[in-house]
Amino acid sequence: QVQLVESGGGLVQAGGSLRLSCAASGSILWFSGMGWYRQAPGKQRELVARITSGGSTNYADSVKGRFTISRDNAKNTVYLQMNSLKSEDTAVYYCNAYKFGEYWGQGTQVTVSS
């Protein structure tokens, strides 16, 4: 059973930074790709960033130039470095992995105060 555990969320002032981590219970090399999604109150869950097993990345337009997704295969962990945070980045952030299906973490709250 695949488990994804997020950490690193919290409360930060606008303009600040946070780094989210997603630790997988097994090798992340097994997945075709991994990513981060977020869901703000009253809104649909949206893709924030994704990284494939080959290292290709893509980002939502709203976070390009501010967020960076990366992976450490040896630690079975994917990261999301978030800089220049804005109040509109406030949401629950979910780790996602996919191969033949999708797997989700439990989510971590990010709150950006203005």
C-alpha positions as CSV (number, residue, x, y, z in Angstrom):
1,Q,0.0,0.0,0.0
2,V,1.5,3.3,-1.1
3,Q,1.6,6.0,1.5
4,L,2.4,9.7,1.0
5,V,3.1,11.9,4.0
6,E,3.3,15.7,3.6
7,S,5.0,18.0,6.0
8,G,6.2,21.6,6.1
9,G,3.0,23.5,6.0
10,G,2.3,26.4,8.4
11,L,1.6,30.1,8.8
12,V,3.8,32.6,7.0
13,Q,3.6,36.2,6.1
14,A,3.2,37.4,2.6
15,G,6.5,37.5,0.8
16,G,7.9,34.6,2.9
17,S,8.9,31.1,2.0
18,L,8.0,27.6,3.0
19,R,9.3,24.2,1.8
20,L,6.8,21.3,1.7
21,S,8.0,17.7,1.7
22,C,6.3,14.5,0.6
23,A,7.8,11.3,1.8
24,A,6.7,8.1,0.1
25,S,6.6,4.7,1.8
26,G,8.5,3.1,-1.1
27,S,10.7,4.1,-4.0
28,I,9.4,7.1,-5.9
29,L,11.2,5.8,-9.0
30,W,8.2,3.4,-9.4
31,F,5.9,6.3,-10.1
32,S,5.5,7.8,-13.5
33,G,5.4,11.2,-11.8
34,M,4.6,13.1,-8.7
35,G,3.1,16.4,-8.0
36,W,1.5,18.9,-5.7
37,Y,-2.1,20.1,-5.8
38,R,-3.9,22.6,-3.6
39,Q,-7.4,23.3,-2.6
40,A,-8.6,26.6,-1.2
41,P,-11.9,26.9,0.7
42,G,-14.8,26.9,-1.8
43,K,-12.6,26.1,-4.7
44,Q,-11.7,23.0,-6.7
45,R,-8.4,21.2,-6.2
46,E,-5.9,22.4,-8.7
47,L,-2.5,21.3,-10.0
48,V,0.4,23.4,-8.6
49,A,3.4,21.6,-10.0
50,R,4.4,18.2,-11.3
51,I,7.6,16.3,-11.9
52,T,8.0,13.2,-14.0
53,S,10.3,10.3,-13.4
54,G,12.5,11.7,-16.1
55,G,12.7,15.0,-14.3
56,S,10.5,17.1,-16.5
57,T,8.5,19.7,-14.6
58,N,5.4,21.8,-15.2
59,Y,3.8,24.5,-13.1
60,A,0.5,26.4,-12.8
61,D,0.9,29.8,-14.3
62,S,0.0,31.4,-11.0
63,V,3.2,29.9,-9.3
64,K,5.7,30.0,-12.2
65,G,8.9,31.8,-11.1
66,R,8.0,31.5,-7.4
67,F,7.6,27.7,-6.7
68,T,10.1,24.9,-7.5
69,I,9.4,21.2,-7.4
70,S,12.2,18.8,-7.0
71,R,12.8,15.2,-6.0
72,D,15.4,13.3,-4.0
73,N,15.2,9.7,-5.2
74,A,17.5,8.4,-2.5
75,K,15.2,9.8,0.2
76,N,12.0,8.9,-1.7
77,T,10.9,12.5,-1.2
78,V,9.5,15.2,-3.4
79,Y,9.7,18.9,-2.3
80,L,7.9,22.1,-3.2
81,Q,9.9,25.2,-2.5
82,M,7.5,28.1,-2.3
83,N,8.9,31.7,-2.4
84,S,7.3,35.1,-2.5
85,L,4.2,33.7,-1.0
86,K,0.9,35.5,-1.5
87,S,-2.4,35.4,0.4
88,E,-3.9,33.6,-2.6
89,D,-1.5,30.7,-2.0
90,T,-3.4,29.9,1.1
91,A,-4.8,26.4,0.7
92,V,-4.4,22.7,1.8
93,Y,-1.6,21.3,-0.3
94,Y,-1.7,17.7,-1.3
95,C,1.0,15.4,-2.6
96,N,0.1,13.2,-5.6
97,A,1.7,10.3,-7.3
98,Y,0.6,8.4,-10.3
99,K,1.1,5.1,-12.1
100,F,-1.8,3.0,-13.3
101,G,-3.8,5.1,-10.8
102,E,-3.4,8.0,-8.4
103,Y,-2.2,8.2,-4.8
104,W,-2.8,11.1,-2.4
105,G,-1.4,12.3,0.8
106,Q,-3.5,13.6,3.7
107,G,-2.7,17.3,2.9
108,T,-0.9,20.0,4.8
109,Q,-2.3,23.5,5.5
110,V,-0.5,26.5,4.2
111,T,-1.7,29.9,5.4
112,V,-0.3,33.1,4.1
113,S,-1.1,36.2,6.1
114,S,-1.2,39.6,4.3
